Amino acid sequence: MRYNNRSDVVHKDVVIIGNGPSGISLSYMLDGNIPYVISNNHPDEMLSARLGTCIGETLVNLDLDYLSHGLEGRSTNPVSLLLDSLSHPCADIGLEIEPLIEWRRNGVQIDHIVFGKGPPGGSWHSMDPHILTLSLGTWMALPGLKYTMREGAEKRAFASNVAKYYAEYVKIMNLEKYFENNTIVVNIEEVRKETIINNPENVDRDSDNEWVKKIHNETSDRIKLCTQPEVEEMKETKSSCPFTNALNFLLSHGQRKLIGERCCKRKLDSDKTKNVSTSDLMVHNENRCKKMNLNDRVRSVSFSCDYDRYKNTDNRKIDLSFNAGTSTDVDKPVIEPRWIVDVYDIKSRSIKRYSCNYLVLANGASDLPNRLSISMDKRDPTWLLHDVRSLEIELELYMQYHKENPDPVLIVGAGLSAADAIIATRAKSIPVIHLFRNKSRDLSKQLPENMYPEYHKVHQMMQQEGSNYPLYSAFPEYTLTNYSENNRTVTITSKDGKDMEINVSFAVVLIGSRPDLSFLPQDFKLGVNNKYSVDSKTNPININKLRHSVNGYTNLYAIGPIAGDHFVRFLPGGALAIVSDFYKQHGCC
């Protein structure tokens, strides 16, 4: 499929869908901030040994598979575990060790844009502001900026303060230029489709001969645009070979590369090259290429180490940038982008179209609440809710007119969100009727009681059916089977089929949530089990765990809860996996 209305399309090298902590972390790294190993003093002796030869090197260019081997923790993604182990060494066992990495702003700036429905921070802005985080407050920090605790003696942080931190982070790190907030992605299209074999785990990128032929043809067309002296100049200077870099740059789409050094050999200034041997010159330029500061780069041309040679030359020379959709020069070759993204701007109420070479799904897992089957056949009344924040707002209004003997709130669910709703409702002196299918399991292994006393209290209340806890009644193994659309009446049913009709002030169904991927084409099957829709807990997106690329799709990536990382401290690891893949594809060394 081709999209020809280029004048209406804004091109970016990378489009990120989701402006929560996952998208923010990735934007920070795409802006040129990359982690360097500064120590191997880690309690894990095996990891310490592997890091021994890496001190002073950046993680984006290291073998992440080798470094992450054998690491375990609360993530199934090895790069997430690795970066967390280096940022918070042995944090899970209570040790407080200085990070073994530091962030330096000397990487490649990659042109990108981040879309989000609200302000930076994503769903943190829609949470109950008084809820405490599960993680320690210090673990809510993103790369390069510590989270400053505002909660006094509390080790955990209030959701409202975390949301403020993420919004401030984008400003402090000067990332605002990349963020388009108050936007909703409504559609994406894959412009250039390639043949992918049925088993994505066995994809051999080097065997895609048709794609390689296409790249060769595109490269040949580009070379024809060069004048003969320019071609001869490329041939005669090995230490600055744009032809080789152009081929490597283009062939990297098909994961093919030429024999020889991938990194270009940049020339010294003419006055500094006199009386210097060829071997010394090549060594000098290799080191210079690795250490050069690339902060002034503003487009994807910065993917290539050969940028300086071309940024001030005329556009008839080989163009290494992804300049699709923006060129008005008929002589300038244009490589068609991989993805088209349609975005609805909430403020202007208009649709904008973007093209990109790489698309990253970072849109979290809490956009759409799970609903009971009875909600599929009936219209939800205004008093049937699906999130804690809405419950608190509605209760404030309700209590203004029902201060005496308010009807109870029916809460359905056995997770932490249901516990939050129980705590919030009882705090307003309103009785709770709590429905859940099974008696809850022991929380101690996952949530120590000394750190999470409020959840253990609710758990204790749930274990005692018919207890005398004030303002609380537990109904284990009951389900909500009906409700009236005309009045605030619900029917609950026990496991042996007995019905009970109850008057309520509100009913809150809190049985989990799922990501909103409605913008994807209907034939996209991204889950590990592609027969079912994506669910962050039971069916995350099927990714290559070292690159976070989506298996079976080209230039499509996923990070965050939809890729299996549910805690903020692991999210930067997914971003590192993606950035490392970009660097290695394009020879940014």
Secondary structure, DSSP 8 states (H G I E B T S, - for coil): -----GGGEEEEEEEEE--SHHHHHHHHHHTT-EEEE-----SSHHHHHHHTTTTT-BGGGS-HHHHTTT--SS-S-HHHHHHHHHHSTTGGGT-----SEEEES-S----EEEE-SSSTTGGGGTS-TT-EEEEEGGGG-BTTB-----STT-SEEEHHHHHHHHHHHHHHTT-GGGEE-SEEEEEEEESS-----S-GGG--GGG-HHHHHHHHHHHHHHHHTS-HHHHHHHHH-GGG-HHHHHHHHHHGGGT---SS-SS------GGG-TT--HHHHHHHHHHHHHH---TT--SGGGGSTTHHHHTTS-TTS---S--TTT---TTS-----SEEEEEEETTTTEEEEEEEEEEEE---S-SEE---GGGGTS---TTEE-SHHHHHHHHHHHHTT--SS---EEEE--SHHHHHHHHHHHTTT--EEEEESS-----TTTS-TTT-HHHHHHHHHHTSTT---TTEEEEETEEEEEE-SSSSEEEEEETTS-EEEEE-SEEEE-S-EE---TTS-TT---BSSTTS--BTTTB-B-B-TTT-BBTTSSSEEE-SGGGT--SGGGHHHHHHHHHHHHHHHTT--
